[in-house]
């Protein structure tokens, strides 16, 4: 496990207990109803660098929901469950099979691989910084991490494990019976406490502090001048920050980027909102498998308001 990515339980114990729930301002309305939030480009252009940088400052604490507060025992149990292949029907896949530390907490593949090495329809997203997520899955069908963790376990194409059978299997394992009894003394082992444990562990997986963060905090020597110019373009004429905003580089909303696809995306859940046809959750720029939070992010080619040849333009495309 990467010590630079995961905040060790012993280090976060005191911090997360003091965490103030809801300190991150997430555009929940945008994520739920799929309304694209437009920021006038002229405002971003006119704003000075310090004002823009303030929007990208890393939060101090990890937010844990009041319904599922952090405990060290719960995170430890969640970690054990996360890496345990016995959560799948054939005892061949764990959560870490698709979301592994070695590939940036994704799997490094264009499309995920499910039960029996079957290729899935979508890419496996990383779990990095999921503590700050507003909705989960590429189409946003899960309202929180506790809901999300149970979906791939029960999915026939993925871990293919009916939740009732999983509870029976875990109850037959003495170690898990003892761990659930000590972690949840009044509630014991059930699907809800299973989900709470795994979700708690996943919230401790946080991106490493980068040179970009050091620059945001005032160290002008942390990144090169080219990266600073890229940051200005990113937040102005490049319009990248319309979707990739804030310290986590995502607005947690859903957008149609115009790529050819038969996957209707979020429209399967919100068929009456045309804007959601082929719309998928905005990934964070620093959460792509195999990439780390380095200043080079702003040196990559900036996509302007130009559609590349061969890419279809749809009416609801962003």
N, C-alpha and C positions, 0 to 999 in steps of 0.2 A: 504494500500500500504506500502511496506517495505521501511522505511527510510534508511536502511542500504544498499539497493540495488539500489534504484533509486536516482540519483542526483537531488535534488530538483531544480525546475526551478529558484528560486530566487538565488540559490548559483551558478548555472552554467551560468547565463546570461552573466556576464562579461567575463568569461573564454572562452565560446564557440564563442563569437564574435571575440575573438582574435585568434581563432583556425587557424592553418595553414593547409590548405587542402593538403593531400597527404604526411603528415609527416610519416605515417606508411608505411613501405616497404612491400607490399603484393605481393605475387607471382601470379600476374594476369595471366601470360602466362600459368602457371601450372593449374590454375583453369579453364581457358577457353578451352584449348585443351586437358587437362587431362593427361599431361605428369608427371609421378611420378618423383619428384626431390630427388635423392639419395645423401646423405652426407656420405662420407667414414667414417666408424666407427673408424678407427684408428686416424683420425683427432680429433674426439670428445673425444677420450680417452686421447690423448696427450695434449689437451688443458687444461689449468689450470682452477680451479674453477671460478676465477674472470672473465675469458674470457667467460665462459659458462653463468655465471650469468648476464652478460651484455645483453645477448639476451632475457632475461626475465624481463627486467625493464618495469614497467607500463608506458604508455604514459602520458603526462601531460594534453593534451587537447583532447576533443572529436572532431573527424573530421566530418565536415559537407560539403557536396558538394557545389561548387560555384553556381550550378544551383538551389540549394535549401538551402540557408543559414539559420542559426538559427535565430528565433525571439521568444521572450517569448510568444507573442500572438499566434504564429503558433503552438508552443508546447502545449499550453493550449487547443487550439482547437483540436489538434490531440489526446490529452488525452481524451477529452470528446467523440470524435468519437470512439476511441479505446474501450471504455467501454459501448458503446451504442448498445443494441440488435436490435435497429431499422435498423441497417445496414444489417440485414438478412431478408429474405422474410417473415418469420413467426414471426419476432420480438422476436425470442427466443434465438438467439446466437449473441454474440459480438466477437470481436477479442480476448477479455480476456477469452472467454469460453474455448479456447484451449491453450491460452498463459496467464495464470493467475499468479499474484504475489505469491499466496499461494503455488504454486507448482514450484517455481523457474522459473516462466514465461514460463512454459510448462503446461501440464495437468496431469502429474504423471501416465499416462497410457502407456501400451506397444504399443497400436495403438490408433490413434486419433478417436474421435467420431464426426460425422457430422450431417447433417440434419436428423431429426427424430430418433436420437440416433443410426444411422447407423455406424457401425465400419468401419473406413477408412483403407486403405492399408498400411499407413506409420505412424510412430510416429510423434507427434507434436513437432517440435524443439523449444527450448527456444529462446527468442529474446534478451537475455542478450548479451551485447557487439556487437550487430549487426551493430553498427556504423562502425566497422572495417571489416565487411564482404566484400568479393570480388564478390561472387555470392550467390544466395539464392534459397531456396527449396532444398530438399535432392538431386535432380538431377541437380541442378544449372540452371534451366530454366529461372530464373529471374536475370537480369543483375544488378539490384540495388533494394533497399528497396521500392522505388516508384513503380516499376513494381510489386514487390512481394505482397504488401498490397492489390492490386486489384484482385489478383488471387483467394484467398479463398472466397472473397465476391461474386464473380461471379460463382464460381464452383458449379455445380448442386448438388454435393454430400456434400457440406459444407454449406455455408450461402445462396447459391442459389438465389442471388439477381442480376438480370440484371442491369447493371450500369445505363441505362437510367431510369429505374423505381426507382432506389435509388436516382438519382438526383431529380426526381419529388417529392419523399417523403421528402427529406431534404428541398427542396424549399418550401414545405407546412408548415414547422416548423419555426415560426417567429424567435426564438432564433438563429437557424442556419443561417438564411438569414442575420441577423445582424452581427453575428460572422464572416462569410465569407466576408461580405462587409467591415468590419473593418480590418480584417487580410490580405485580398487580395483586396485592394481598386480599383486596375486597372483591375483585372482579375475575381473577383467574385467567384461564386460557379460553379465548373465543376469537372469532374473526375480527372483532373491533380492536381488541388489545394486540392482536397480531399486526394489524395495519398500523396502529399507533406506534408500536416499537420500530417497525421498519421505516416509517415516515420520520420518526425522530432521528434515527441514524442518518437518513438521507439528508436531513436539514443541516447536519454537521459537515457535509461535503461542500467546501467553499473554495473558490479560486484563490490562488496565491497572490500575494501583494507583488505588484509589478513596477518597473520603472515609470510607467505611465501614472500609476497611483502616486509615486513620489513626486512627479511633476505637478500633478493636481494639488498636492499638499504644499507646494512651494519650492521644490528643488528644481531650479531652471536648468541644471546640468544633467538631469536624469534622462532626457530624451534629446535627440538631435533637432536642429532647426527645421529639417524637412518634415519631421513628424509633427511639429507645431503648426506648420503650414497646412499639413494634411488635416489636422484637427479643425482648423478654421474652415476648410472646404467641407469637411464632414458635417459641420454644423451650419453651413450657409448654402452656397449654390449647389453643393453635392446632394443636399436634402436627405442624406443618410440618416440623420438623427430624427427624421419624421417617424421612423420605425425603430431604429436602434438608438434609443435614448437612455440617458442616465448611466450610472456606474456599471450596471449590468448589461448595457447596450441592447435593451429590448423594451418595448412598450407593452409586452405581453398581450398584444392584440393579434388580429388575424387579417392577412392580406393575400391578395391574388397577385403574384409576381409576373404572370403572363406565360409561364412555361406550359408546354403542351402536356396535358394530363387528362385521364378519364376519371381521376379521383375527384369527387365533388367537394372534398374537404369539409369545412364547417357547415356547408349548406345541408349536409345530411341531418344536422341537428337543428338548423335554422332555415328551413326551405323557403320561408316567406321573405327572407332578406336577400335580394339579388346580390348584394355586395359580398355575401359569404360564399358564393359559388367559386370553387377552386381556391378558397382562402385557407391558409394554414397559419399556425402560430409563428410569430416572429422569433427566430432563434437569437440568442445573445451572440455577439461577435466573438467573444472570448470563450465560448462553450463548444466550439467545434472540435471533435476528437483529433488529437495529434497536434493541437495548437495551444499555446500558452499565452498569458496576458503579457505581451511584450509591446514595446513602443512601435514596432513595425506595423502594427495594425493600421496606422494612419499613413503608411507609406505605400500601401497597396493601391491599385488603380481605383480611383473614385468613379462610381457610376453616376453620370449626370442624367438629366431627363431626356435620354435618348434610348430608343428601342433598337437593339441589335438586329441586323438583317436576319430574317428567318424566324424570328420570335413573334408569334401571333399577338395582336393587340385585341384584348377583349373589352367590352363595354365597361365592366366593373373593375378592370385592372387598376392597381395602385401604381 
